Amino acid sequence: MKIRTTLFVLSAAIGIWMVLLVVDQSLFPLFTSTKRTLASQAIWERVQALKSLQTVRYIQKVVFPYDYLDPELNFDVILTTLRRGKGSVNTLLSPRERDYLEARELAERVGLKFTGRRREFVVVTAQILVGFDLGTIKILPRSDTSILAILPPPKIVELAIEDPTPSTYPYPDVPLSPAHWKLVAGLVERKLRERPLDPSILASARAQIYRFLTSLFQPSGFTEIVVEGTLDQPEYKY
């Protein structure tokens, strides 16, 4: 599985900030405490109109079904667990075992050969945008020149599976019908959304939101931007 990461701040958000600089220049000179607080609230209300802020974009390639067929797992053991156990699949199997079972069953359904000499696979490319729901970020003035931002955990705000074409798919061609490709793409998308984000992606998202908030509020006189997480995410702190 290969990941290529590119950091970026949503251009529309920067555009709003630039509009504020042009239209609301009265907000950015030296402020009294009350005016500075009102200015910060006005800025943030306008930014929140964006709904979400995308701070990290990366491309992830999934080799189906092999990225889900953990060689340490045994299909017969998984089946035995399901036959003898009491409860749902989610309670009887671990996440790795569920991935194995779903990928194997779908590979058989769409006609991919994954045992014996001939082993077929498809590479699914996903573009993933990670960021924050702006409606869940709390901005609180701490002092005349300091702001506290309380952030939720970063999350996937957009995920798009690329449609393969002969010019963009440099891997061995496997004849899948459009319906079968849609099934494979759907499983991969769901698994990517379910999987916890890589720590490096989380760290990049946090660093970018800190830079964005700093660039947004410093011009109005807030020289210190403190970023913390919610109570269940104490690692969010700068």
PyMOL commands that set and color helices and strands:
alter all, ss='L'
color gray80, all
select helices_A, chain A and resi 11-23+25-27+33-48+75-84+89-92+95-110+134-136+178-194+199-220
alter helices_A, ss='H'
color red, helices_A
select strands_A, chain A and resi 2-7+52-64+122-133+138-143+146-151+155-161+224-229
alter strands_A, ss='S'
color yellow, strands_A
deselect
rebuild
show_as cartoon
